[in-house]
Amino acid sequence: MTSPARALKDSGVVVWRQLIQLPRIPEVLVFALIQPVMFVVLFRYVFGGAIQTPGESYVNYLMPGIFAQTVAFGAVASGIGLAEDLRRGIIDRFRSLPMARSAVLVGRTVSDLVRNAAVVAVMMGVGLLVGFRPSGSLGAIIVAFGLLFLTSFAFSWIGVVIALSMKTVEAVQSAGFIWLFPLTFASSAFVPTDSMPSWLQGFAVNQPFTVVVNAVRALFLAQPVGNLVWLSVVWMGGISAVMIPLATRQYRRRTG
């Protein structure tokens, strides 16, 4: 068997290992759903009446941002899961097996992508219940989901790098949210960026999370897309191109 084929097969085994744990530990999926549902309820019914989104209802403006935030927060789960495997010695067991070393990291990120896809599907149903009404074509909506999953994959590698750089699960959890909160809240996910102070707008408009949110929102709501899709792909591709080699190097250093 060629090396790439072996790595692909081993990665598939690790993905399957991660996925079969979900029915056995259902609280992992339950708590992954609780947080985005809480954000939907809070922003839709508590803050929504005070937030103006000209030309579009707030719930239609909100839900694409919630979808993007959900997959971004999945990066924290990726880091915590890997840190927990390192703590319990699972990674040492993998190292003793005749398997591709890349399979551990690839399997983790791909399985988390599948989990995030399931969570986003449920959140779509929640959005429809609270009044979200996408008007984009089926093709545009499929592209929007593709961008969300690409974001999930890219951000998961950031979580992996953090997990491999920290010594405890608690540190991974804290560090995981430190970079995510300013990225998600100082963006167009929940409020228009033109409502922010001028000193913050420069960052909010040009950072990658806003680009993805704007692209997903335009696709869902049949708005002009321009070059937002390509910019999103470039951003996420660039993040992956930096984080995957960095994660691989950190993994080699951590596991010897």
Secondary structure, DSSP 8 states (H G I E B T S, - for coil): --HHHHHHHHHHHHHHHHHHHHHHSHHHHHHHHHHHHHHHHIIIIIIGGG---TTS-HHHHHHHHHHHHHHHHHHHHHHHHHHHHHHHTHHHHHHTSSS-THHHHHHHHHHHHHHHHHHHHHHHHHHHHTT----S-HHHHHHHHHHHHHHHHHHHHHHHHHHHH-SSHHHHHHHHHHHHHHHHHSSTTTS-GGGS-HHHHHHHHHSHHHHHHHHHHHHHTT---TTHHHHHHHHHHHHHHHHHHHHHHHHHHHH-
